[in-house]
């Protein structure tokens, strides 16, 4: 069974991280599959919205700890190259012309949390939980989590969540602005797909422009955003 499963339903591509026994830790097969899917869907007119979720009881527990150990044994440069490669995924997500929705069905930890934050919208089930987790394994962060979390929750709370990496439940995540909506676990797929199909039915040139402009609004001047609009 593939580590990353793909399906297309009514214009919505669903990418499912499929390592439930490992809480969907981000294997190289998952990373490579995400990169290929993002590139393929960018120009696919049959795909007008993308949903990312996890199989089983987790969204993603983050980096593959076994793989981390193997890379660490090969030295710093190998570890750095691996992080640089992984960081191309959240950048592709941010720049992607299609809206990407995180369907958060369980724990999202470390790089798994950062990947959820790179989505344009996040719909969480009641059992969803979030933790930065990086400090617990001696890392400062990756997948852009420090950037995205700061913009979602503010500087003080982002510092707290990185320096005191406790679990944040779905309801607290909603209050902090980490997720957009929380629904019952049994309703998560239905609720997420309804939102995805609403976006898929919108004029896609305008959707892509709105996504681009909102990204620019986080990094560019007011005058530049006016030019984009």
DOVO-542188 format. One record per residue (C-alpha): residue number from 1; z, x, y; residue in three letters; chain. Coordinates in nm, 3 decimals, decimal comma, padded with zeros to 5 digits. Layout:
N
<pt pos="NUM" up="Z" east="X" north="Y" code="ALA" unit="A"/>
...
END
This chain:
229
<pt pos="1" up="00,000" east="00,000" north="00,000" code="UNK" unit="A"/>
<pt pos="2" up="-00,096" east="00,136" north="00,342" code="UNK" unit="A"/>
<pt pos="3" up="00,179" east="00,244" north="00,582" code="UNK" unit="A"/>
<pt pos="4" up="00,006" east="00,042" north="00,855" code="UNK" unit="A"/>
<pt pos="5" up="-00,141" east="-00,300" north="00,781" code="UNK" unit="A"/>
<pt pos="6" up="-00,397" east="-00,469" north="01,007" code="UNK" unit="A"/>
<pt pos="7" up="-00,516" east="-00,827" north="01,040" code="UNK" unit="A"/>
<pt pos="8" up="-00,701" east="-01,028" north="01,304" code="UNK" unit="A"/>
<pt pos="9" up="-00,613" east="-01,394" north="01,362" code="UNK" unit="A"/>
<pt pos="10" up="-00,784" east="-01,601" north="01,632" code="UNK" unit="A"/>
<pt pos="11" up="-00,854" east="-01,302" north="01,853" code="UNK" unit="A"/>
<pt pos="12" up="-00,510" east="-01,144" north="01,797" code="UNK" unit="A"/>
<pt pos="13" up="-00,485" east="-00,817" north="01,605" code="UNK" unit="A"/>
<pt pos="14" up="-00,155" east="-00,777" north="01,421" code="UNK" unit="A"/>
<pt pos="15" up="-00,045" east="-00,423" north="01,336" code="UNK" unit="A"/>
<pt pos="16" up="00,242" east="-00,418" north="01,087" code="UNK" unit="A"/>
<pt pos="17" up="00,439" east="-00,099" north="01,023" code="UNK" unit="A"/>
<pt pos="18" up="00,469" east="-00,113" north="00,647" code="UNK" unit="A"/>
<pt pos="19" up="00,744" east="00,117" north="00,523" code="UNK" unit="A"/>
<pt pos="20" up="01,025" east="-00,138" north="00,479" code="UNK" unit="A"/>
<pt pos="21" up="01,213" east="00,085" north="00,234" code="UNK" unit="A"/>
<pt pos="22" up="01,239" east="00,346" north="00,514" code="UNK" unit="A"/>
<pt pos="23" up="01,299" east="00,088" north="00,790" code="UNK" unit="A"/>
<pt pos="24" up="00,943" east="00,159" north="00,905" code="UNK" unit="A"/>
<pt pos="25" up="01,011" east="00,518" north="01,005" code="UNK" unit="A"/>
<pt pos="26" up="00,704" east="00,654" north="01,180" code="UNK" unit="A"/>
<pt pos="27" up="00,514" east="00,850" north="00,918" code="UNK" unit="A"/>
<pt pos="28" up="00,202" east="01,048" north="01,003" code="UNK" unit="A"/>
<pt pos="29" up="-00,003" east="00,774" north="00,835" code="UNK" unit="A"/>
<pt pos="30" up="00,146" east="00,519" north="01,075" code="UNK" unit="A"/>
<pt pos="31" up="00,087" east="00,744" north="01,376" code="UNK" unit="A"/>
<pt pos="32" up="-00,271" east="00,822" north="01,281" code="UNK" unit="A"/>
<pt pos="33" up="-00,334" east="00,455" north="01,202" code="UNK" unit="A"/>
<pt pos="34" up="-00,202" east="00,345" north="01,542" code="UNK" unit="A"/>
<pt pos="35" up="-00,424" east="00,595" north="01,724" code="UNK" unit="A"/>
<pt pos="36" up="-00,732" east="00,484" north="01,532" code="UNK" unit="A"/>
<pt pos="37" up="-00,655" east="00,114" north="01,577" code="UNK" unit="A"/>
<pt pos="38" up="-00,598" east="00,149" north="01,953" code="UNK" unit="A"/>
<pt pos="39" up="-00,931" east="00,326" north="01,994" code="UNK" unit="A"/>
<pt pos="40" up="-01,115" east="00,074" north="01,777" code="UNK" unit="A"/>
<pt pos="41" up="-00,968" east="-00,237" north="01,941" code="UNK" unit="A"/>
<pt pos="42" up="-01,039" east="-00,118" north="02,295" code="UNK" unit="A"/>
<pt pos="43" up="-01,408" east="-00,201" north="02,255" code="UNK" unit="A"/>
<pt pos="44" up="-01,380" east="-00,482" north="01,999" code="UNK" unit="A"/>
<pt pos="45" up="-01,461" east="-00,815" north="02,164" code="UNK" unit="A"/>
<pt pos="46" up="-01,310" east="-00,997" north="01,864" code="UNK" unit="A"/>
<pt pos="47" up="-00,968" east="-00,855" north="01,958" code="UNK" unit="A"/>
<pt pos="48" up="-00,826" east="-00,991" north="02,283" code="UNK" unit="A"/>
<pt pos="49" up="-00,455" east="-00,923" north="02,230" code="UNK" unit="A"/>
<pt pos="50" up="-00,255" east="-00,691" north="02,002" code="UNK" unit="A"/>
<pt pos="51" up="00,080" east="-00,753" north="01,832" code="UNK" unit="A"/>
<pt pos="52" up="00,289" east="-00,473" north="01,679" code="UNK" unit="A"/>
<pt pos="53" up="00,569" east="-00,554" north="01,435" code="UNK" unit="A"/>
<pt pos="54" up="00,749" east="-00,416" north="01,132" code="UNK" unit="A"/>
<pt pos="55" up="00,768" east="-00,525" north="00,770" code="UNK" unit="A"/>
<pt pos="56" up="01,104" east="-00,623" north="00,627" code="UNK" unit="A"/>
<pt pos="57" up="01,426" east="-00,607" north="00,828" code="UNK" unit="A"/>
<pt pos="58" up="01,332" east="-00,346" north="01,090" code="UNK" unit="A"/>
<pt pos="59" up="01,082" east="-00,299" north="01,367" code="UNK" unit="A"/>
<pt pos="60" up="01,108" east="00,079" north="01,335" code="UNK" unit="A"/>
<pt pos="61" up="01,397" east="00,319" north="01,283" code="UNK" unit="A"/>
<pt pos="62" up="01,204" east="00,587" north="01,472" code="UNK" unit="A"/>
<pt pos="63" up="01,092" east="00,929" north="01,359" code="UNK" unit="A"/>
<pt pos="64" up="01,062" east="01,013" north="00,992" code="UNK" unit="A"/>
<pt pos="65" up="01,376" east="01,223" north="00,938" code="UNK" unit="A"/>
<pt pos="66" up="01,231" east="01,395" north="00,630" code="UNK" unit="A"/>
<pt pos="67" up="00,919" east="01,490" north="00,824" code="UNK" unit="A"/>
<pt pos="68" up="01,136" east="01,616" north="01,111" code="UNK" unit="A"/>
<pt pos="69" up="01,313" east="01,854" north="00,877" code="UNK" unit="A"/>
<pt pos="70" up="00,986" east="01,992" north="00,744" code="UNK" unit="A"/>
<pt pos="71" up="00,849" east="02,043" north="01,097" code="UNK" unit="A"/>
<pt pos="72" up="01,171" east="02,204" north="01,216" code="UNK" unit="A"/>
<pt pos="73" up="01,150" east="02,451" north="00,929" code="UNK" unit="A"/>
<pt pos="74" up="00,809" east="02,558" north="01,058" code="UNK" unit="A"/>
<pt pos="75" up="00,954" east="02,640" north="01,399" code="UNK" unit="A"/>
<pt pos="76" up="00,968" east="02,518" north="01,759" code="UNK" unit="A"/>
<pt pos="77" up="00,596" east="02,529" north="01,830" code="UNK" unit="A"/>
<pt pos="78" up="00,515" east="02,308" north="01,532" code="UNK" unit="A"/>
<pt pos="79" up="00,784" east="02,061" north="01,640" code="UNK" unit="A"/>
<pt pos="80" up="00,649" east="02,057" north="01,996" code="UNK" unit="A"/>
<pt pos="81" up="00,293" east="01,998" north="01,877" code="UNK" unit="A"/>
<pt pos="82" up="00,413" east="01,705" north="01,667" code="UNK" unit="A"/>
<pt pos="83" up="00,586" east="01,545" north="01,966" code="UNK" unit="A"/>
<pt pos="84" up="00,281" east="01,602" north="02,187" code="UNK" unit="A"/>
<pt pos="85" up="00,062" east="01,435" north="01,926" code="UNK" unit="A"/>
<pt pos="86" up="00,298" east="01,139" north="01,895" code="UNK" unit="A"/>
<pt pos="87" up="00,312" east="01,100" north="02,272" code="UNK" unit="A"/>
<pt pos="88" up="-00,060" east="01,021" north="02,278" code="UNK" unit="A"/>
<pt pos="89" up="00,025" east="00,684" north="02,120" code="UNK" unit="A"/>
<pt pos="90" up="00,240" east="00,535" north="02,401" code="UNK" unit="A"/>
<pt pos="91" up="-00,009" east="00,671" north="02,654" code="UNK" unit="A"/>
<pt pos="92" up="-00,291" east="00,495" north="02,470" code="UNK" unit="A"/>
<pt pos="93" up="-00,083" east="00,176" north="02,466" code="UNK" unit="A"/>
<pt pos="94" up="-00,014" east="00,192" north="02,840" code="UNK" unit="A"/>
<pt pos="95" up="-00,380" east="00,256" north="02,926" code="UNK" unit="A"/>
<pt pos="96" up="-00,521" east="00,011" north="02,672" code="UNK" unit="A"/>
<pt pos="97" up="-00,732" east="-00,271" north="02,821" code="UNK" unit="A"/>
<pt pos="98" up="-00,577" east="-00,529" north="02,586" code="UNK" unit="A"/>
<pt pos="99" up="-00,224" east="-00,666" north="02,623" code="UNK" unit="A"/>
<pt pos="100" up="00,011" east="-00,534" north="02,356" code="UNK" unit="A"/>
<pt pos="101" up="00,309" east="-00,742" north="02,246" code="UNK" unit="A"/>
<pt pos="102" up="00,602" east="-00,606" north="02,049" code="UNK" unit="A"/>
<pt pos="103" up="00,729" east="-00,856" north="01,791" code="UNK" unit="A"/>
<pt pos="104" up="01,075" east="-00,707" north="01,740" code="UNK" unit="A"/>
<pt pos="105" up="01,205" east="-00,827" north="01,406" code="UNK" unit="A"/>
<pt pos="106" up="01,503" east="-00,598" north="01,354" code="UNK" unit="A"/>
<pt pos="107" up="01,634" east="-00,257" north="01,453" code="UNK" unit="A"/>
<pt pos="108" up="01,427" east="-00,053" north="01,700" code="UNK" unit="A"/>
<pt pos="109" up="01,576" east="00,295" north="01,721" code="UNK" unit="A"/>
<pt pos="110" up="01,472" east="00,623" north="01,879" code="UNK" unit="A"/>
<pt pos="111" up="01,095" east="00,647" north="01,888" code="UNK" unit="A"/>
<pt pos="112" up="01,085" east="00,293" north="01,748" code="UNK" unit="A"/>
<pt pos="113" up="01,263" east="00,169" north="02,059" code="UNK" unit="A"/>
<pt pos="114" up="01,038" east="00,380" north="02,280" code="UNK" unit="A"/>
<pt pos="115" up="00,731" east="00,235" north="02,111" code="UNK" unit="A"/>
<pt pos="116" up="00,860" east="-00,117" north="02,174" code="UNK" unit="A"/>
<pt pos="117" up="00,913" east="-00,029" north="02,541" code="UNK" unit="A"/>
<pt pos="118" up="00,552" east="00,091" north="02,565" code="UNK" unit="A"/>
<pt pos="119" up="00,436" east="-00,262" north="02,479" code="UNK" unit="A"/>
<pt pos="120" up="00,347" east="-00,491" north="02,769" code="UNK" unit="A"/>
<pt pos="121" up="00,574" east="-00,770" north="02,644" code="UNK" unit="A"/>
<pt pos="122" up="00,854" east="-00,781" north="02,387" code="UNK" unit="A"/>
<pt pos="123" up="00,958" east="-01,091" north="02,193" code="UNK" unit="A"/>
<pt pos="124" up="01,274" east="-01,036" north="01,989" code="UNK" unit="A"/>
<pt pos="125" up="01,432" east="-01,217" north="01,701" code="UNK" unit="A"/>
<pt pos="126" up="01,805" east="-01,281" north="01,714" code="UNK" unit="A"/>
<pt pos="127" up="01,864" east="-00,999" north="01,466" code="UNK" unit="A"/>
<pt pos="128" up="01,682" east="-00,741" north="01,682" code="UNK" unit="A"/>
<pt pos="129" up="01,887" east="-00,441" north="01,789" code="UNK" unit="A"/>
<pt pos="130" up="01,799" east="-00,146" north="02,009" code="UNK" unit="A"/>
<pt pos="131" up="01,932" east="00,209" north="02,040" code="UNK" unit="A"/>
<pt pos="132" up="01,790" east="00,522" north="02,196" code="UNK" unit="A"/>
<pt pos="133" up="01,952" east="00,727" north="01,915" code="UNK" unit="A"/>
<pt pos="134" up="01,789" east="01,055" north="02,026" code="UNK" unit="A"/>
<pt pos="135" up="02,109" east="01,233" north="02,122" code="UNK" unit="A"/>
<pt pos="136" up="02,253" east="01,172" north="01,776" code="UNK" unit="A"/>
<pt pos="137" up="01,984" east="01,395" north="01,624" code="UNK" unit="A"/>
<pt pos="138" up="01,975" east="01,652" north="01,903" code="UNK" unit="A"/>
<pt pos="139" up="01,666" east="01,529" north="02,086" code="UNK" unit="A"/>
<pt pos="140" up="01,619" east="01,440" north="02,451" code="UNK" unit="A"/>
<pt pos="141" up="01,372" east="01,159" north="02,381" code="UNK" unit="A"/>
<pt pos="142" up="01,002" east="01,107" north="02,313" code="UNK" unit="A"/>
<pt pos="143" up="00,730" east="00,841" north="02,323" code="UNK" unit="A"/>
<pt pos="144" up="00,802" east="00,797" north="02,696" code="UNK" unit="A"/>
<pt pos="145" up="01,131" east="00,616" north="02,644" code="UNK" unit="A"/>
<pt pos="146" up="01,311" east="00,777" north="02,938" code="UNK" unit="A"/>
<pt pos="147" up="01,030" east="00,665" north="03,172" code="UNK" unit="A"/>
<pt pos="148" up="00,990" east="00,310" north="03,047" code="UNK" unit="A"/>
<pt pos="149" up="01,360" east="00,234" north="03,000" code="UNK" unit="A"/>
<pt pos="150" up="01,442" east="00,355" north="03,351" code="UNK" unit="A"/>
<pt pos="151" up="01,184" east="00,119" north="03,498" code="UNK" unit="A"/>
<pt pos="152" up="01,301" east="-00,176" north="03,292" code="UNK" unit="A"/>
<pt pos="153" up="01,678" east="-00,149" north="03,338" code="UNK" unit="A"/>
<pt pos="154" up="01,729" east="00,086" north="03,634" code="UNK" unit="A"/>
<pt pos="155" up="01,851" east="00,442" north="03,658" code="UNK" unit="A"/>
<pt pos="156" up="02,223" east="00,391" north="03,596" code="UNK" unit="A"/>
<pt pos="157" up="02,182" east="00,175" north="03,284" code="UNK" unit="A"/>
<pt pos="158" up="01,909" east="00,398" north="03,142" code="UNK" unit="A"/>
<pt pos="159" up="02,141" east="00,697" north="03,172" code="UNK" unit="A"/>
<pt pos="160" up="02,415" east="00,506" north="02,995" code="UNK" unit="A"/>
<pt pos="161" up="02,186" east="00,398" north="02,712" code="UNK" unit="A"/>
<pt pos="162" up="02,059" east="00,751" north="02,655" code="UNK" unit="A"/>
<pt pos="163" up="02,392" east="00,934" north="02,694" code="UNK" unit="A"/>
<pt pos="164" up="02,596" east="00,671" north="02,507" code="UNK" unit="A"/>
<pt pos="165" up="02,341" east="00,558" north="02,245" code="UNK" unit="A"/>
<pt pos="166" up="02,518" east="00,247" north="02,118" code="UNK" unit="A"/>
<pt pos="167" up="02,338" east="-00,049" north="01,963" code="UNK" unit="A"/>
<pt pos="168" up="02,226" east="-00,322" north="02,202" code="UNK" unit="A"/>
<pt pos="169" up="02,186" east="-00,669" north="02,053" code="UNK" unit="A"/>
<pt pos="170" up="01,901" east="-00,905" north="02,129" code="UNK" unit="A"/>
<pt pos="171" up="02,091" east="-01,122" north="02,378" code="UNK" unit="A"/>
<pt pos="172" up="02,214" east="-00,821" north="02,576" code="UNK" unit="A"/>
<pt pos="173" up="01,865" east="-00,673" north="02,567" code="UNK" unit="A"/>
<pt pos="174" up="01,738" east="-00,996" north="02,724" code="UNK" unit="A"/>
<pt pos="175" up="01,999" east="-00,979" north="03,000" code="UNK" unit="A"/>
<pt pos="176" up="01,910" east="-00,616" north="03,071" code="UNK" unit="A"/>
<pt pos="177" up="01,537" east="-00,687" north="03,083" code="UNK" unit="A"/>
<pt pos="178" up="01,452" east="-00,482" north="02,773" code="UNK" unit="A"/>
<pt pos="179" up="01,293" east="-00,788" north="02,611" code="UNK" unit="A"/>
<pt pos="180" up="01,116" east="-01,087" north="02,762" code="UNK" unit="A"/>
<pt pos="181" up="01,233" east="-01,356" north="02,520" code="UNK" unit="A"/>
<pt pos="182" up="01,471" east="-01,400" north="02,229" code="UNK" unit="A"/>
<pt pos="183" up="01,406" east="-01,657" north="01,958" code="UNK" unit="A"/>
<pt pos="184" up="01,551" east="-01,744" north="01,621" code="UNK" unit="A"/>
<pt pos="185" up="01,438" east="-01,503" north="01,351" code="UNK" unit="A"/>
<pt pos="186" up="01,264" east="-01,784" north="01,163" code="UNK" unit="A"/>
<pt pos="187" up="01,062" east="-01,869" north="01,473" code="UNK" unit="A"/>
<pt pos="188" up="00,971" east="-01,513" north="01,576" code="UNK" unit="A"/>
<pt pos="189" up="00,619" east="-01,495" north="01,437" code="UNK" unit="A"/>
<pt pos="190" up="00,525" east="-01,843" north="01,557" code="UNK" unit="A"/>
<pt pos="191" up="00,661" east="-01,783" north="01,907" code="UNK" unit="A"/>
<pt pos="192" up="00,498" east="-01,441" north="01,938" code="UNK" unit="A"/>
<pt pos="193" up="00,159" east="-01,558" north="01,813" code="UNK" unit="A"/>
<pt pos="194" up="00,163" east="-01,854" north="02,052" code="UNK" unit="A"/>
<pt pos="195" up="00,209" east="-01,617" north="02,345" code="UNK" unit="A"/>
<pt pos="196" up="-00,052" east="-01,376" north="02,208" code="UNK" unit="A"/>
<pt pos="197" up="-00,309" east="-01,655" north="02,169" code="UNK" unit="A"/>
<pt pos="198" up="-00,240" east="-01,776" north="02,524" code="UNK" unit="A"/>
<pt pos="199" up="-00,323" east="-01,429" north="02,653" code="UNK" unit="A"/>
<pt pos="200" up="-00,621" east="-01,397" north="02,416" code="UNK" unit="A"/>
<pt pos="201" up="-00,764" east="-01,716" north="02,566" code="UNK" unit="A"/>
<pt pos="202" up="-00,747" east="-01,580" north="02,922" code="UNK" unit="A"/>
<pt pos="203" up="-01,042" east="-01,408" north="03,099" code="UNK" unit="A"/>
<pt pos="204" up="-01,018" east="-01,060" north="02,953" code="UNK" unit="A"/>
<pt pos="205" up="-01,168" east="-00,869" north="03,248" code="UNK" unit="A"/>
<pt pos="206" up="-00,892" east="-01,013" north="03,467" code="UNK" unit="A"/>
<pt pos="207" up="-00,626" east="-00,945" north="03,203" code="UNK" unit="A"/>
<pt pos="208" up="-00,729" east="-00,580" north="03,182" code="UNK" unit="A"/>
<pt pos="209" up="-00,730" east="-00,550" north="03,561" code="UNK" unit="A"/>
<pt pos="210" up="-00,383" east="-00,704" north="03,590" code="UNK" unit="A"/>
<pt pos="211" up="-00,248" east="-00,465" north="03,328" code="UNK" unit="A"/>
<pt pos="212" up="-00,404" east="-00,169" north="03,509" code="UNK" unit="A"/>
<pt pos="213" up="-00,270" east="-00,282" north="03,847" code="UNK" unit="A"/>
<pt pos="214" up="00,082" east="-00,340" north="03,718" code="UNK" unit="A"/>
<pt pos="215" up="00,084" east="00,006" north="03,564" code="UNK" unit="A"/>
<pt pos="216" up="-00,035" east="00,151" north="03,895" code="UNK" unit="A"/>
<pt pos="217" up="00,241" east="-00,040" north="04,074" code="UNK" unit="A"/>
<pt pos="218" up="00,497" east="00,168" north="03,883" code="UNK" unit="A"/>
<pt pos="219" up="00,350" east="00,501" north="03,987" code="UNK" unit="A"/>
<pt pos="220" up="00,118" east="00,462" north="04,287" code="UNK" unit="A"/>
<pt pos="221" up="00,156" east="00,373" north="04,654" code="UNK" unit="A"/>
<pt pos="222" up="00,122" east="00,022" north="04,794" code="UNK" unit="A"/>
<pt pos="223" up="-00,207" east="00,120" north="04,957" code="UNK" unit="A"/>
<pt pos="224" up="-00,347" east="00,242" north="04,627" code="UNK" unit="A"/>
<pt pos="225" up="-00,250" east="-00,079" north="04,451" code="UNK" unit="A"/>
<pt pos="226" up="-00,417" east="-00,279" north="04,728" code="UNK" unit="A"/>
<pt pos="227" up="-00,735" east="-00,081" north="04,665" code="UNK" unit="A"/>
<pt pos="228" up="-00,710" east="-00,154" north="04,292" code="UNK" unit="A"/>
<pt pos="229" up="-00,669" east="-00,525" north="04,360" code="UNK" unit="A"/>
END
